[in-house]
Amino acid sequence: MKQLITGVCLLAGVSGYAWAAPCALDGPAAKITVTIPPLLVQRDLPVGSVIWQQTAEANRSILTGECETANTLRSNLVGQDSGMLSGQSQVYSTGLAGVGYAVSSTPMFNDGWPDNYREGPPPSPMTYFSLRLVVTGPISSGVINSGEYARKTVNGQVVEQLMLSSPIAITRQACEMNDSRDRVVPLPAVLRSGFSGPGSSQGEQTFQLSLICDAGAQVNIQFDGEADASGTPGVLALVDQDQPGVARGIGVQLLYNQTPLKLGERLPLETAPAGLRTYPFTVRYYQTQPQVASGDVNAVATFNLTYQ
């Protein structure tokens, strides 16, 4: 697999002392390996959002060596600086548009690589790298290559490497909302006499949900909320229904294409063509009991749009 090296190594941090004395290290550098699964990423995530974070520890058993005096421990990242920060860490390019990475780590030694250190566990906590994938702009689907993404060096010699073990497949979700996610749908005032018995309805009001989709996106929706005790499909219970001033004997029903929605069940809408797609829904008063009492009507539902 091609190793991702898109720019120069840039200094990300320095700890300890800065003497440039020679060192002799035993064995190869410790490799800290991170494996990241395929990721499905929202199309409209804001810049700076963290889409994955993982911490890995180093195998310290091979980190033995000797320096004539204490040396500076340097942490370097591979890639081009994006100019962004994630927390206190710089964000570097991954080579995939819209996705960068940031790394934080513990130092191997609090005061640099010790003088004449040879054997045994180091006198500091286990070193680790924490890798974050960060949104830097509009995201493209694609692959982040495997390879080296960070290293620690002593006097120019590599002692630890952060390695991505395999390529990461990034898939941008195929649609995004074209307008607000929160909706308030006002229902008109109606007369109690407009109901004729359980199952009757009035005061229909239509609202729309709009998406911008890639061609071939499979769009689904699910509405969730507190169902009315009658169990009628798509009928929501009223908020604070036992409180004074709240209407009795009715609920609020949700419909799509004049068919009542089933709360808590996913409804396939379509395989969308490219561009703006609009889906109309209807809400209405629905009589659930033989007797209706006048009052306020409020109901709440949560919708979840999925697309792939």
C-alpha positions in Angstrom: 0.0 0.0 0.0 1.3 3.4 -0.9 2.6 5.3 2.2 1.0 8.7 2.6 3.7 11.3 2.7 2.2 14.4 1.2 4.6 17.0 2.6 7.5 17.7 4.9 7.8 16.5 8.5 6.8 19.4 10.7 7.7 20.0 14.3 4.6 19.5 16.4 6.1 19.7 19.9 9.3 19.6 22.0 9.8 18.5 25.6 12.8 18.0 27.8 16.3 19.4 27.3 17.9 20.5 24.0 21.5 19.1 24.1 22.6 17.4 20.9 24.7 14.6 22.4 25.0 11.3 20.4 22.8 8.4 21.3 22.9 4.7 20.6 19.5 3.0 20.6 19.0 -0.8 20.7 16.6 -2.4 18.3 14.1 -0.9 15.9 11.7 1.9 16.7 8.6 1.0 18.6 5.6 0.9 16.3 2.2 2.0 17.7 -0.4 0.6 15.3 -3.9 2.0 14.9 -6.6 0.3 13.0 -9.7 2.3 12.0 -12.8 0.7 10.5 -14.7 2.1 7.5 -16.4 5.3 8.5 -19.8 6.7 7.3 -19.6 10.5 7.7 -22.4 13.0 7.7 -22.3 15.2 4.6 -23.0 18.4 6.5 -20.8 18.0 9.6 -19.3 21.4 10.6 -15.6 22.1 10.3 -13.7 21.0 13.4 -16.0 18.1 14.1 -14.1 14.9 15.3 -15.3 11.9 13.3 -13.0 9.4 15.0 -10.7 9.3 18.0 -8.5 6.4 19.1 -5.6 6.1 21.6 -2.9 3.5 21.4 0.0 2.6 23.7 3.6 1.8 22.7 5.3 -1.5 23.2 8.0 -0.2 25.5 10.1 -3.5 25.8 12.3 -2.5 22.9 13.0 1.1 23.8 16.5 0.7 25.3 19.5 2.7 24.4 22.2 5.0 25.7 22.9 8.7 25.4 25.9 10.5 26.7 23.6 13.1 28.3 19.9 13.8 28.3 18.5 14.7 24.9 15.5 16.5 23.5 12.5 14.3 22.8 10.7 15.5 19.7 7.3 14.6 18.3 6.9 15.0 14.5 3.8 14.6 12.3 3.9 13.6 8.6 1.8 15.8 6.3 0.9 19.4 5.6 -0.3 21.7 8.2 -3.9 22.7 7.5 -3.7 25.8 9.7 -6.5 24.5 12.0 -6.4 23.4 15.6 -8.2 20.5 17.2 -8.1 21.3 20.9 -4.4 22.3 21.3 -3.2 20.1 18.5 -2.5 21.2 14.9 -4.5 19.5 12.2 -2.6 18.0 9.2 -3.9 16.8 5.8 -4.7 13.1 5.2 -4.7 13.5 1.5 -8.5 13.1 1.4 -10.5 16.3 0.9 -12.3 17.5 4.0 -10.6 15.1 6.4 -7.5 16.0 8.5 -5.8 14.4 11.5 -4.4 15.6 14.8 -2.2 13.8 17.2 -1.5 14.3 20.9 0.8 12.2 23.0 2.5 11.7 26.4 6.2 12.2 26.6 8.3 9.1 27.0 10.3 10.8 29.8 9.4 13.9 31.7 12.8 15.5 31.2 14.0 13.9 27.9 15.8 10.7 27.2 17.9 10.0 30.3 21.6 10.0 30.6 23.0 6.4 30.2 19.6 4.7 30.2 20.0 1.1 29.2 17.7 -1.5 30.8 14.4 -2.0 32.5 11.1 -0.1 32.2 11.5 3.7 31.8 10.8 5.9 34.8 7.7 7.5 33.5 4.1 6.4 32.5 3.4 4.4 29.4 3.7 6.6 26.3 0.7 6.8 24.0 -0.5 8.5 20.8 -4.1 9.8 20.5 -5.2 10.1 16.9 -8.2 12.1 15.8 -9.8 12.5 12.4 -11.1 16.0 12.0 -13.4 17.7 9.5 -11.5 20.4 7.6 -14.0 21.3 4.9 -16.5 19.6 2.5 -15.9 15.9 2.8 -15.3 13.6 -0.2 -15.7 9.9 -0.2 -12.5 8.1 -0.6 -9.6 6.3 1.1 -7.0 7.5 3.7 -3.8 5.6 3.0 -2.0 3.4 5.5 1.5 4.3 6.7 3.3 6.5 9.2 1.5 9.5 10.6 3.7 10.6 13.6 7.0 9.8 15.2 9.1 10.5 18.2 12.8 11.1 17.9 15.8 11.5 20.2 18.8 13.3 18.7 17.4 12.6 15.2 16.9 8.8 15.8 13.3 7.5 15.6 12.2 5.8 18.8 8.5 5.5 18.2 6.2 5.6 15.1 2.4 6.0 14.9 1.3 3.7 12.1 -2.1 3.4 10.4 -2.2 -0.4 9.8 -4.6 -0.4 6.8 -6.4 2.1 4.6 -9.5 3.8 5.9 -12.6 3.9 3.7 -14.5 7.2 4.2 -18.0 7.3 2.8 -19.8 10.6 2.8 -23.5 10.2 3.4 -25.5 10.8 0.3 -27.9 13.6 1.4 -28.1 16.6 3.7 -31.0 18.6 5.0 -31.7 21.7 2.9 -33.5 23.6 5.7 -34.0 23.6 9.5 -34.1 20.2 11.3 -36.6 21.6 13.8 -40.2 22.2 12.7 -43.1 23.9 14.3 -46.3 23.0 12.5 -49.2 25.3 13.6 -52.7 23.6 13.4 -55.7 25.8 12.8 -58.3 26.4 15.5 -61.3 24.1 15.0 -64.7 23.5 16.5 -65.4 20.6 18.8 -68.6 20.0 16.7 -66.4 19.3 13.7 -65.6 15.8 15.0 -68.2 13.2 14.3 -66.8 10.3 16.5 -63.7 8.2 17.0 -61.7 8.0 13.8 -62.9 11.4 12.5 -60.4 14.1 11.8 -60.1 17.8 10.8 -57.6 20.7 10.6 -55.1 19.1 8.2 -51.9 21.0 7.8 -49.0 20.1 5.4 -45.3 20.5 6.0 -42.3 19.6 3.9 -38.8 18.2 4.5 -36.2 19.0 1.9 -33.0 17.2 1.1 -30.1 17.7 -1.3 -29.0 14.3 -2.5 -26.5 12.5 -4.7 -28.0 10.4 -7.5 -29.1 7.0 -6.3 -29.4 7.8 -2.6 -31.8 5.6 -0.8 -33.8 7.9 1.5 -35.7 6.6 4.5 -37.5 8.3 7.4 -38.7 7.3 10.8 -40.9 9.3 13.2 -40.7 8.6 16.9 -42.9 10.0 19.7 -45.3 9.1 22.5 -48.1 7.2 20.9 -51.7 7.8 21.9 -53.3 5.2 24.2 -55.8 4.3 21.5 -53.0 2.7 19.5 -54.2 4.2 16.2 -51.4 4.3 13.6 -49.6 7.6 13.5 -51.5 9.3 16.4 -49.3 11.1 18.9 -50.5 11.7 22.5 -50.9 15.3 23.6 -48.3 16.9 25.7 -49.4 17.3 29.4 -52.7 15.7 28.4 -53.8 15.4 32.1 -53.3 19.0 32.9 -56.1 21.7 33.0 -56.7 23.5 29.8 -55.5 20.7 27.6 -58.0 19.2 25.0 -59.3 15.7 25.7 -60.4 12.8 23.5 -58.1 13.7 20.5 -54.5 13.2 19.4 -52.4 14.5 16.5 -51.9 12.2 13.5 -49.0 12.1 11.1 -49.4 11.0 7.5 -47.4 10.6 4.3 -49.2 10.4 1.0 -52.4 10.4 3.0 -51.4 7.1 4.7 -50.9 7.2 8.5 -47.3 6.7 9.5 -46.3 3.9 11.9 -44.4 5.5 14.8 -41.0 3.9 15.4 -40.8 2.2 12.0 -38.5 3.2 9.2 -40.4 4.2 6.0 -38.5 4.0 2.6 -39.2 7.2 0.7 -37.4 6.7 -2.6 -34.2 6.2 -4.5 -33.5 9.8 -5.2 -32.1 11.4 -8.3 -29.5 14.1 -7.9 -30.4 17.5 -6.5 -33.2 18.9 -4.3 -35.8 16.5 -3.1 -39.0 17.6 -1.2 -41.2 15.2 0.8 -44.6 16.4 1.9 -46.2 15.2 5.2 -49.5 16.0 6.9 -50.6 16.5 10.5 -54.2 16.7 11.7 -56.4 16.5 14.7 -57.7 12.9 15.2 -60.6 11.9 17.5 -59.6 9.0 19.7 -62.4 8.9 22.3 -66.2 9.2 22.2 -66.2 12.5 24.0 -64.0 15.5 23.0 -63.2 18.4 25.4 -62.0 21.8 24.1 -58.5 23.0 25.0 -54.9 23.4 23.9 -53.3 20.8 21.6 -49.5 20.2 21.5 -47.7 17.1 20.4 -44.0 16.3 19.8 -42.4 13.9 17.4 -38.7 13.3 16.4 -37.9 12.4 12.8 -34.8 10.6 11.7 -33.8 10.7 8.1 -31.3 8.1 6.9 -29.7 7.9 3.4 -27.1 5.7 1.9 
